[in-house]
């Protein structure tokens, strides 16, 4: 593991907020398999325009790097290309800002083709303005004049790199557009199946994958099938990036499709949001959002606010939400709250199963709110329609009468249910 020093500048935030941000930065380093050997902090009104740190602190950092044999420095903030370049000149080891660190984690976690392309696109967008200074060991000037032939070797290489990166970004956009089209086709297919779509969303490491695996385990399948459907889970930031969709069919419950998405984080890099926008667009088509929050974390309300803000940035609104306060088994006694079906928040433990049935009850309440009950008499000659009602709706009662089958049924609010409802209403109309 690479010996690493983490550094942070405290400006206007409180001491608790700053300590939380530094602890999160250390956790991100661990997720990137970096060994944090020490940390440094500085209080400034604002970061230095030239070196981010104050000049004296930068020299102190250089001594700390030499003394501890550090091979990398990671900064809490997001540095400009000039700040990054100038700081590296002083300390003589690579410097990563927070965005670079998150991109490194994403590059290690991406497994599907789509996720790898999205991460590469975000990384190239990040690198493009930072090429200057990467070829300082080559000549900067080859002569007077403004033609390319008179430029130094370093300037030539930067120009070539920019051209190659821009070309690659264009290629990636085309590949991602093709994948996005395939995703649209798959999405329409799932809508035709008629199952409600539920999306897990929340701060990274809140337990979304653990919750998905617990629900998969309740689906009544064989152990082999359950193991095959389960997703990767681990107690670390950004353990998974790839979007997973599973059918949850728990005996005695209404089946639904559950999707897991990449976790959010405070001050998430803009390029990452742009790159993963097509994946996160799955959230727009959900019937219900399960906003998963680590309720044992003392900063869980901040994490909830970050999630809400990111959803607003993605243009996601007016979708029913259930706030799932996970890891209830890890909460301190004074944080204990009993579940109340009248509230929009449910306390659960995805690892022990506490509160899961309360969560499923809340989901079914939302599903019913989107459905409609219809009372209709179907002629016995319409056997195919009667079969569709039994297949695509919930039959609440039926009785055989002289001129037809009297059915009271509940139609879902999805596309298939809407088509069936329209047909039944037409028959029921006088």
VEXDREN-2710 file (C-alpha; in Angstrom, 1 decimal):
% VEXDREN-2710
k/r/px/py/pz
1/UNK/0.0/0.0/0.0
2/UNK/1.3/3.5/-0.9
3/UNK/2.4/5.6/2.1
4/UNK/0.2/8.7/2.0
5/UNK/-0.2/12.0/3.8
6/UNK/-3.6/13.6/3.9
7/UNK/-3.9/17.4/4.3
8/UNK/-6.9/19.6/4.8
9/UNK/-7.7/23.3/5.0
10/UNK/-10.4/24.5/7.4
11/UNK/-12.1/27.7/6.2
12/UNK/-15.6/28.5/7.4
13/UNK/-16.9/25.1/8.5
14/UNK/-17.2/24.1/12.2
15/UNK/-14.6/21.9/13.9
16/UNK/-17.0/18.9/13.9
17/UNK/-17.7/19.3/10.2
18/UNK/-14.0/19.6/9.3
19/UNK/-13.1/16.6/11.4
20/UNK/-15.8/14.6/9.7
21/UNK/-14.5/15.6/6.3
22/UNK/-11.0/14.6/7.2
23/UNK/-12.2/11.2/8.6
24/UNK/-14.1/10.6/5.4
25/UNK/-11.0/11.5/3.3
26/UNK/-9.0/8.9/5.3
27/UNK/-11.8/6.4/4.6
28/UNK/-11.6/7.2/0.9
29/UNK/-7.9/6.6/1.0
30/UNK/-8.4/3.2/2.6
31/UNK/-11.0/2.4/-0.1
32/UNK/-8.3/3.2/-2.7
33/UNK/-5.8/0.9/-0.8
34/UNK/-3.6/3.8/0.3
35/UNK/-1.9/3.7/3.7
36/UNK/-2.4/7.0/5.5
37/UNK/0.7/7.5/7.7
38/UNK/0.0/11.1/8.9
39/UNK/-2.2/14.1/8.4
40/UNK/-1.8/17.8/8.4
41/UNK/-4.3/20.6/8.7
42/UNK/-4.3/24.4/8.3
43/UNK/-6.8/27.2/9.1
44/UNK/-7.1/29.7/6.3
45/UNK/-9.7/32.2/5.3
46/UNK/-9.4/30.8/1.8
47/UNK/-7.0/28.4/-0.1
48/UNK/-3.9/30.0/-1.5
49/UNK/-4.3/30.8/-5.2
50/UNK/-0.8/29.5/-6.0
51/UNK/-0.2/26.4/-3.9
52/UNK/-3.6/25.8/-2.1
53/UNK/-1.7/25.6/1.2
54/UNK/0.1/28.6/2.6
55/UNK/3.7/28.8/1.4
56/UNK/5.1/28.1/4.9
57/UNK/2.8/25.1/5.3
58/UNK/3.8/23.8/1.9
59/UNK/7.5/23.8/3.0
60/UNK/6.5/22.1/6.2
61/UNK/4.6/19.5/4.2
62/UNK/7.8/18.9/2.1
63/UNK/9.8/18.1/5.2
64/UNK/7.0/15.8/6.5
65/UNK/7.1/13.9/3.1
66/UNK/10.9/13.5/3.3
67/UNK/10.8/12.5/7.0
68/UNK/8.1/9.8/6.7
69/UNK/9.0/8.5/3.2
70/UNK/5.5/9.4/1.8
71/UNK/5.0/8.6/-1.8
72/UNK/1.7/10.5/-2.3
73/UNK/-0.2/13.5/-0.8
74/UNK/-4.0/13.7/-0.9
75/UNK/-5.7/17.0/-0.4
76/UNK/-9.2/17.4/1.1
77/UNK/-10.2/20.1/-1.5
78/UNK/-10.3/20.1/-5.2
79/UNK/-7.2/21.9/-6.6
80/UNK/-6.9/23.9/-9.7
81/UNK/-4.4/22.7/-12.3
82/UNK/-2.0/25.5/-11.3
83/UNK/-2.3/24.7/-7.6
84/UNK/-1.7/21.1/-8.3
85/UNK/1.4/21.8/-10.4
86/UNK/2.9/24.3/-8.0
87/UNK/2.4/22.1/-4.9
88/UNK/4.1/19.1/-6.6
89/UNK/7.1/21.3/-7.4
90/UNK/7.6/22.0/-3.7
91/UNK/7.1/18.5/-2.3
92/UNK/8.4/16.4/-5.2
93/UNK/5.8/13.6/-4.9
94/UNK/2.5/13.2/-6.7
95/UNK/-0.4/15.2/-5.4
96/UNK/-4.0/14.0/-5.7
97/UNK/-7.0/16.2/-4.9
98/UNK/-10.3/14.7/-3.6
99/UNK/-11.7/14.3/-7.1
100/UNK/-8.7/12.4/-8.3
101/UNK/-9.0/10.1/-5.3
102/UNK/-12.6/9.3/-6.0
103/UNK/-11.9/8.7/-9.7
104/UNK/-9.2/6.3/-8.6
105/UNK/-11.6/4.4/-6.4
106/UNK/-14.2/4.3/-9.2
107/UNK/-11.7/3.0/-11.7
108/UNK/-10.9/0.1/-9.4
109/UNK/-14.6/-0.7/-8.6
110/UNK/-16.0/-0.5/-12.2
111/UNK/-16.7/-4.0/-13.6
112/UNK/-19.3/-3.6/-16.3
113/UNK/-18.5/-2.1/-19.7
114/UNK/-20.8/0.8/-19.0
115/UNK/-19.3/1.7/-15.7
116/UNK/-15.7/1.4/-17.1
117/UNK/-16.6/3.7/-20.0
118/UNK/-18.3/6.2/-17.6
119/UNK/-15.2/6.3/-15.3
120/UNK/-12.8/6.7/-18.2
121/UNK/-14.9/9.6/-19.6
122/UNK/-14.9/11.3/-16.2
123/UNK/-11.2/10.8/-15.8
124/UNK/-10.3/12.2/-19.2
125/UNK/-12.6/15.3/-18.5
126/UNK/-10.7/15.7/-15.3
127/UNK/-7.2/15.3/-16.9
128/UNK/-7.7/17.6/-19.9
129/UNK/-7.1/20.9/-18.2
130/UNK/-4.2/19.4/-16.2
131/UNK/-1.9/18.4/-19.0
132/UNK/0.2/21.5/-18.7
133/UNK/3.2/20.7/-16.5
134/UNK/3.2/17.0/-17.2
135/UNK/6.0/17.4/-19.8
136/UNK/8.2/20.0/-18.0
137/UNK/11.2/17.8/-18.5
138/UNK/11.0/18.5/-22.2
139/UNK/12.1/21.8/-23.9
140/UNK/9.5/24.6/-23.6
141/UNK/10.7/26.8/-26.5
142/UNK/12.2/25.8/-29.9
143/UNK/12.4/29.3/-31.4
144/UNK/10.5/32.5/-32.2
145/UNK/7.3/32.8/-34.2
146/UNK/3.8/31.3/-33.6
147/UNK/3.9/28.2/-35.8
148/UNK/3.6/24.8/-34.3
149/UNK/7.0/23.9/-35.8
150/UNK/8.6/26.4/-33.5
151/UNK/7.1/25.2/-30.3
152/UNK/9.1/23.3/-27.7
153/UNK/8.9/19.5/-27.4
154/UNK/6.8/19.8/-24.2
155/UNK/4.2/22.1/-25.9
156/UNK/4.0/19.7/-28.9
157/UNK/3.4/16.7/-26.6
158/UNK/0.6/18.6/-24.7
159/UNK/-1.1/19.5/-27.9
160/UNK/-0.9/15.9/-29.1
161/UNK/-2.3/14.7/-25.8
162/UNK/-5.2/17.1/-25.9
163/UNK/-6.1/16.1/-29.4
164/UNK/-6.0/12.4/-28.4
165/UNK/-8.0/12.9/-25.2
166/UNK/-10.6/15.0/-27.0
167/UNK/-10.9/12.3/-29.7
168/UNK/-11.3/9.6/-27.1
169/UNK/-14.0/11.6/-25.2
170/UNK/-15.9/11.8/-28.4
171/UNK/-15.7/8.0/-28.9
172/UNK/-16.8/7.4/-25.4
173/UNK/-19.8/9.6/-25.8
174/UNK/-20.9/7.5/-28.9
175/UNK/-20.3/4.2/-27.0
176/UNK/-22.3/5.4/-24.0
177/UNK/-25.1/6.7/-26.2
178/UNK/-25.4/3.2/-27.7
179/UNK/-25.5/1.6/-24.3
180/UNK/-28.1/4.2/-23.2
181/UNK/-30.3/3.2/-26.1
182/UNK/-30.0/-0.5/-25.1
183/UNK/-30.9/0.5/-21.5
184/UNK/-34.0/2.3/-22.9
185/UNK/-35.1/-0.9/-24.7
186/UNK/-34.6/-2.9/-21.5
187/UNK/-36.5/-0.4/-19.4
188/UNK/-39.5/-0.5/-21.8
189/UNK/-39.4/-4.3/-21.6
190/UNK/-39.5/-4.2/-17.8
191/UNK/-42.4/-1.7/-17.9
192/UNK/-44.4/-4.1/-20.1
193/UNK/-43.8/-6.8/-17.4
194/UNK/-46.0/-4.7/-15.1
195/UNK/-43.9/-4.9/-11.9
196/UNK/-43.6/-1.8/-9.8
197/UNK/-40.0/-0.4/-9.9
198/UNK/-38.3/0.4/-6.7
199/UNK/-34.9/2.1/-6.5
200/UNK/-32.3/2.1/-3.7
201/UNK/-30.5/5.4/-3.4
202/UNK/-28.4/7.1/-0.7
203/UNK/-25.0/8.0/0.7
204/UNK/-22.1/5.6/0.0
205/UNK/-21.8/2.8/2.5
206/UNK/-25.3/3.3/3.9
207/UNK/-26.1/-0.4/3.3
208/UNK/-28.0/-0.4/0.0
209/UNK/-26.4/-3.6/-1.3
210/UNK/-26.9/-5.4/2.1
211/UNK/-30.6/-4.4/2.0
212/UNK/-30.9/-5.7/-1.5
213/UNK/-29.3/-9.0/-0.6
214/UNK/-31.6/-9.4/2.4
215/UNK/-34.7/-8.9/0.2
216/UNK/-33.3/-11.3/-2.3
217/UNK/-32.8/-13.9/0.5
218/UNK/-36.5/-13.5/1.4
219/UNK/-37.7/-14.3/-2.1
220/UNK/-38.2/-18.0/-1.4
221/UNK/-35.7/-19.2/-4.1
222/UNK/-33.3/-22.0/-3.6
223/UNK/-30.0/-21.2/-1.8
224/UNK/-28.1/-21.7/-5.1
225/UNK/-30.4/-19.2/-7.0
226/UNK/-30.2/-16.7/-4.1
227/UNK/-26.4/-16.8/-4.1
228/UNK/-26.4/-16.3/-7.9
229/UNK/-28.7/-13.2/-7.7
230/UNK/-26.9/-11.5/-4.7
231/UNK/-24.8/-8.4/-5.3
232/UNK/-21.4/-7.6/-3.9
233/UNK/-21.4/-6.0/-0.5
234/UNK/-18.6/-4.7/1.7
235/UNK/-18.2/-2.2/4.6
236/UNK/-16.3/0.4/2.6
237/UNK/-17.0/3.6/0.7
238/UNK/-18.1/3.0/-3.0
239/UNK/-17.9/-0.8/-2.6
240/UNK/-20.1/-1.1/-5.8
241/UNK/-20.6/1.1/-8.8
242/UNK/-22.5/-1.1/-11.2
243/UNK/-26.3/-0.8/-11.3
244/UNK/-28.0/-4.0/-10.4
245/UNK/-31.7/-4.8/-11.0
246/UNK/-33.3/-7.8/-9.3
247/UNK/-36.9/-9.2/-9.1
248/UNK/-38.0/-9.4/-5.5
249/UNK/-40.8/-12.0/-5.2
250/UNK/-41.5/-12.6/-1.5
251/UNK/-44.2/-15.1/-0.7
252/UNK/-47.4/-13.3/0.3
253/UNK/-46.1/-9.9/-1.0
254/UNK/-46.6/-8.1/-4.3
255/UNK/-43.5/-8.8/-6.6
256/UNK/-41.4/-5.7/-7.6
257/UNK/-38.2/-4.9/-9.4
258/UNK/-35.4/-3.5/-7.1
259/UNK/-32.5/-1.5/-8.5
260/UNK/-29.3/-0.6/-6.7
261/UNK/-27.3/2.5/-7.8
262/UNK/-24.0/4.1/-7.1
263/UNK/-23.8/5.8/-3.7
264/UNK/-23.6/9.6/-3.3
265/UNK/-21.0/11.6/-1.4
266/UNK/-20.7/15.2/-0.2
267/UNK/-19.2/17.5/-2.9
268/UNK/-19.4/14.7/-5.4
269/UNK/-17.2/15.6/-8.5
270/UNK/-19.2/17.3/-11.2
271/UNK/-17.6/15.2/-14.0
272/UNK/-18.7/12.0/-12.2
273/UNK/-22.3/13.2/-12.0
274/UNK/-22.2/14.0/-15.8
275/UNK/-20.6/10.6/-16.6
276/UNK/-23.1/8.6/-14.5
277/UNK/-26.1/10.6/-15.5
278/UNK/-27.4/7.9/-17.9
279/UNK/-27.1/5.2/-15.2
280/UNK/-28.7/7.4/-12.5
281/UNK/-31.5/8.3/-14.9
282/UNK/-33.0/4.9/-13.9
283/UNK/-34.1/6.7/-10.8
284/UNK/-36.4/8.9/-12.8
285/UNK/-38.5/5.9/-13.9
286/UNK/-38.9/4.4/-10.4
287/UNK/-42.3/4.1/-8.8
288/UNK/-40.8/4.4/-5.3
289/UNK/-37.4/5.7/-4.1
290/UNK/-36.0/4.0/-1.0
291/UNK/-33.6/6.6/0.4
292/UNK/-31.2/4.5/2.6
293/UNK/-29.4/6.3/5.4
294/UNK/-26.9/4.9/7.9
295/UNK/-28.8/5.9/11.1
296/UNK/-25.9/4.9/13.3
297/UNK/-23.7/7.6/11.8
298/UNK/-23.8/10.8/13.9
299/UNK/-23.7/12.7/10.5
300/UNK/-26.6/10.8/9.0
301/UNK/-28.8/13.9/8.6
302/UNK/-26.0/15.6/6.6
303/UNK/-25.9/12.4/4.4
304/UNK/-29.6/12.6/3.9
305/UNK/-29.4/16.3/2.9
306/UNK/-26.6/15.4/0.4
307/UNK/-28.8/12.7/-1.1
308/UNK/-31.7/15.0/-1.5
309/UNK/-29.5/17.7/-3.1
310/UNK/-28.0/15.3/-5.6
311/UNK/-31.5/14.1/-6.5
312/UNK/-32.5/17.7/-7.2
313/UNK/-29.4/18.2/-9.3
314/UNK/-30.5/15.2/-11.4
315/UNK/-34.0/16.6/-11.8
316/UNK/-35.6/13.8/-9.9
317/UNK/-38.8/14.9/-8.0
318/UNK/-42.4/14.0/-7.4
319/UNK/-41.6/10.3/-6.9
320/UNK/-42.9/8.8/-3.7
321/UNK/-40.1/8.3/-1.1
322/UNK/-39.6/6.1/1.9
323/UNK/-36.7/7.0/4.2
324/UNK/-35.0/3.8/5.3
325/UNK/-32.9/4.4/8.4
326/UNK/-30.6/1.4/8.2
327/UNK/-28.2/-0.1/10.8
328/UNK/-30.7/0.3/13.6
329/UNK/-28.9/-2.5/15.4
330/UNK/-25.8/-0.2/15.7
331/UNK/-27.6/2.9/17.0
332/UNK/-26.9/4.0/20.5
333/UNK/-29.8/3.6/23.0
334/UNK/-30.7/7.3/23.0
335/UNK/-31.1/7.1/19.2
336/UNK/-33.7/4.3/19.3
337/UNK/-37.0/5.1/17.7
338/UNK/-39.9/2.6/17.2
339/UNK/-41.4/2.3/13.8
340/UNK/-44.7/4.0/13.2
341/UNK/-46.7/3.1/10.1
342/UNK/-48.0/6.7/10.0
343/UNK/-44.5/8.1/9.4
344/UNK/-42.6/8.1/6.1
345/UNK/-39.4/6.8/7.8
346/UNK/-38.7/3.2/8.7
347/UNK/-35.9/2.0/10.9
348/UNK/-34.4/-1.3/9.8
349/UNK/-31.3/-3.4/10.1
350/UNK/-30.5/-5.1/6.7
351/UNK/-28.0/-7.4/8.5
352/UNK/-30.4/-8.7/11.2
353/UNK/-33.8/-8.2/9.5
354/UNK/-35.2/-5.8/12.1
355/UNK/-38.0/-3.6/10.6
356/UNK/-37.9/-5.3/7.1
357/UNK/-41.6/-6.3/7.3
358/UNK/-42.5/-2.7/8.3
359/UNK/-40.6/-1.5/5.2
360/UNK/-42.5/-4.0/3.0
361/UNK/-45.8/-2.9/4.5
362/UNK/-44.9/0.7/3.6
363/UNK/-44.0/-0.3/0.1
364/UNK/-47.3/-2.0/-0.5
365/UNK/-49.1/1.1/0.9
366/UNK/-47.4/3.1/-1.8
367/UNK/-48.2/0.5/-4.5
368/UNK/-51.9/0.6/-3.5
369/UNK/-52.0/4.4/-3.6
370/UNK/-51.2/4.1/-7.4
371/UNK/-53.8/1.4/-8.1
372/UNK/-57.5/1.7/-8.8
373/UNK/-60.4/-0.6/-7.9
374/UNK/-63.0/-1.3/-10.6
375/UNK/-66.3/-3.0/-10.3
376/UNK/-67.4/-4.6/-13.6
377/UNK/-69.4/-7.4/-15.1
378/UNK/-67.7/-9.4/-17.8
379/UNK/-69.6/-11.5/-20.4
380/UNK/-68.8/-15.2/-20.2
381/UNK/-67.8/-15.0/-23.9
382/UNK/-64.8/-12.8/-23.0
383/UNK/-62.7/-15.6/-21.6
384/UNK/-59.4/-14.0/-22.7
385/UNK/-60.2/-10.8/-20.8
386/UNK/-61.2/-12.7/-17.7
387/UNK/-57.8/-14.5/-17.8
388/UNK/-56.0/-11.1/-18.2
389/UNK/-57.8/-9.8/-15.1
390/UNK/-56.6/-12.8/-13.1
391/UNK/-53.1/-12.4/-14.5
392/UNK/-52.6/-8.6/-14.4
393/UNK/-54.8/-7.4/-11.6
394/UNK/-55.7/-8.4/-8.0
395/UNK/-59.2/-10.0/-7.9
396/UNK/-60.9/-8.8/-4.7
397/UNK/-64.1/-10.7/-5.3
398/UNK/-66.0/-12.4/-8.1
399/UNK/-69.4/-14.0/-8.4
400/UNK/-71.1/-15.8/-11.2
401/UNK/-74.3/-14.2/-12.4
402/UNK/-76.8/-15.0/-15.1
403/UNK/-75.5/-12.5/-17.7
404/UNK/-71.8/-12.6/-16.8
405/UNK/-69.0/-12.7/-14.2
406/UNK/-69.2/-9.9/-11.7
407/UNK/-65.6/-9.0/-10.7
408/UNK/-64.2/-6.4/-8.3
409/UNK/-60.5/-6.0/-9.1
410/UNK/-57.6/-3.8/-8.2
411/UNK/-55.5/-2.6/-11.2
412/UNK/-52.0/-1.4/-10.8
413/UNK/-50.9/2.1/-11.7
414/UNK/-48.2/0.8/-14.1
415/UNK/-48.5/0.7/-17.9
416/UNK/-50.0/-2.8/-18.1
417/UNK/-52.5/-2.0/-15.4
418/UNK/-53.5/1.3/-17.1
419/UNK/-54.3/-0.5/-20.3
420/UNK/-56.4/-3.1/-18.5
421/UNK/-58.2/-0.5/-16.5
422/UNK/-59.1/1.5/-19.6
423/UNK/-60.6/-1.6/-21.2
424/UNK/-62.6/-2.5/-18.0
425/UNK/-63.9/1.1/-17.6
426/UNK/-65.1/1.0/-21.2
427/UNK/-67.1/-2.2/-20.4
428/UNK/-68.4/-0.8/-17.2
429/UNK/-69.6/2.4/-18.8
430/UNK/-73.4/2.6/-19.2
END
